[in-house]
Each structure stands twice: as C-alpha cells, then as structure tokens.
Amino acid sequence: MPSILFDGYRFFFYSNERNEPPHMHVRKGGSETKIWLGTLEFAYNYGFAGQELTRIRRVTRSHLNELYDLWDDHFPG
C-alpha cells in the first residue's frame, strides 16, 4: 500500500485499485476520505468536517504532481 504524508494527512491507495481512475485515500485520526485526482472531488467521507475537506483538497492540489507520480510509479503504463 503506497503512502505519503503531507501536513499530517496520510495519502495512500491500495495495490488492487489499478482499474480505478487515479485517486488517494486520506486518513488522519479516525477519519478517512477518498479524493479523485483528476477532479479533486470526494468519492466518500467518513468523519472529516467540511472545513477539513477544503484543507485536504488544497493539500492535494498543492502536491498533485507528487501524488500522480506515486500512482504512476506503482501502476506503470
């Protein structure tokens, strides 16, 4: 399960998710969300307040190239 830490959030994805569009699961504390990298929309949210989702979207946008690189390195081609 590749993962990376930004601003206290753990961004990760599962190795069996190759058939899905690029995305990241994001965890902090007991909360988790899933964000699509192409649209920066959330697929689901468990526990994050709206203000924190805005922050997660901002962090994702600022590290988008690194997150795509992590995805592409794990799923080449």
N, C-alpha and C positions, 0 to 999 in steps of 0.2 A: 504494500500500500504506500505509494509515493506520497510524501507530505513535505510541507514547508511552513515556517512560522513567520507571520507578518503582524506586527502591532498586537501581539498577544492572541491572535487567532491562528488556529491550525487549519491550513488549507490542504486538502487531500482528495484522492479519488481511489477507487478500487480497481484492481487489475482486470477484473471481469467486465468492465464498463466500456470496452472498446467500441461497441456498437452504438453507443450514445454520442450525441454531439459533445464537444469539449465542455467540461463543467468542473466545478470544485464543490466538495462538501466543506463546510466551515464549522468548526467547533470552538467553543470557549465555555468553560464551566460545564454545566449540564445542558447547554443549548446547542442546537445544530440547524443549519440551513444548507440548501443546495442552490448554487448560482450557475446559470449558463454563461459561459464566457463570451459567446457571440452577441448576446442581447443584454447581458447583465440583469436579467430577470431572475426571480427566485422560483424554483420548482416547488419548494416546500419550506416551511419554517417551523421549528419546534423550540419555542422558548425565547427567541430574541424579540425585544421590543422594536417598534418601528424606527426609533431613533438609532438603534444599534444596526438595524438592517441598512439604513442610509450610510452609516460608517463602513459597514462591510462592503457595500457597493463602491464606495470611494476608495477603500484599500485595494479592492480587486482591480478597479480601473487603473490605479497608480502602479500596480505590479502585473498588469495584464500580459506583457511580453514574457516575463519570467514564468507566469503560470502556463501560458501556451507552450513555452519551451519545456517545462516539466511534463506536460501532456504529450508533446511530440517526441520527446526523448523516450518515453515509456511505450508509446504506440507509433513507432516509425512507419512512414509510408502511408 
